[in-house]
Amino acid sequence: MIQIYHNPRCGKSRNCLAFIEQTNQEFEIIPYLTETPTADELKTLLKQLNLEPIQLIRIKEKVWIENYKGKTLTDDQIVNAMVENPILIERPIVVKDGKAVIGRDPDLVASFLD
């Protein structure tokens, strides 16, 4: 089954969800802002995405700029920042069959789901 880590206030996330709905595949919406992933869940997502923690951070978010920008942080500290401030997590994330992709590009999501 497909999972989408979704923020309903984000246009890219809404577009990705609309695309997934059109595929007629079963999917689960994970509202990650209210059902924040644990550190372990984020580490699993990072492995599925094949990304380093900093690559999953929305570095233009106010909370990042005010609290973390310019600091030297370990991967665990970056993951913990995402747990404490889920708005920092890049979105949407689409998961299927143990792999994941950041779903900002509809063409990428289409090829990923095929």
N, C-alpha and C positions, 0 to 999 in steps of 0.2 A: 504494500500500500504506500501511496505517496503521502508525505508530510510536508506542510508548508509552515515555516515560522513566519507569522504574518503580523503586520501592524496595519490596522484598518485606516489609520490616518495618513499612510504613505501611498502616494499615487503608484509608484513602481510595484509596491506590494499588492495593491488592489488589482492592477493590470495582470500581474502574474497569477493571482488567484482566479481571475476571470478566464485566463487562458487555460489553467488546469481544469476548471469547471467544464470547459468545452471539449476536453479530451474524453469525457465519459469514463474516466478511471476513478476508482475509489481513492479518496484522499481524506486526510485529517488536518484540520487547522489548529495550529498551536499559537495561541495569542501570547507570544513570549514576553510582552510587557507586563501582563498580569500573572502569567504562569511562567515565571523566570526559570530558565534552565539552571541546573546545579553546575558547579565547577566541573564535575565529572562528565555531565552531559555536554557541556561546551567543549571539553577536551575531545570527546568522541566526535562531535560535529567538526571540529578542526581537523581531525584525522580524515574524516569522510570528505572534507573540502580540500584536503592537502594544502592547508594554509598554516602559517604561523599566527599566534594570537593577535599580534599587532595588525595583521592583514584583515582581520575581521572587525576592527575598530572603525567607527565613524569618527575620524579625527577632527571633523569640523563641528562636531556637537559641542555646545557650550560647556557641558559638564566635563568633557575631555580637556578643552582648552583651559578651563579654570582650575582643574584639579590635577591633571596628569601631564599636559604638554611640556616637553623639555626635560622631564624627569627620566632617569634611567630606571626602568622597571623590568623585573624578571617576567618570564612567560606566565608564571603563576599569579603574579601581581596584576598582570593585564587581564587574565581570566577572571580574577576576583573583582576587578573593576567592572567587568561586564555583568557579573552576577549582581553586584551592588547597584549598577546603573544600566539596566537592560536596554535603554535607549541607545547605548553605545554600540550595540550589536548591528552589524550590517544586515540589511534586509532586502528582499525576502530570501530565506534559505529554503531550498527544495531538496528533500531527501527521498531517495528511492533505492531499494535493493542494496543498502549499505553504503551508498555513495551519496554525495551532496554537491550542490552547486548554488552559487548566489544568483538568484533569479531576476536580476535587473534587466537582462537582455532577453526578450521573448524568443529570439532565434536559438539562443543557447539553451533555454528551457525546453524548447521543442525538440532539439537534437538529444538533449539529456533524457527526456521522457520516452523517446523512441526505442 
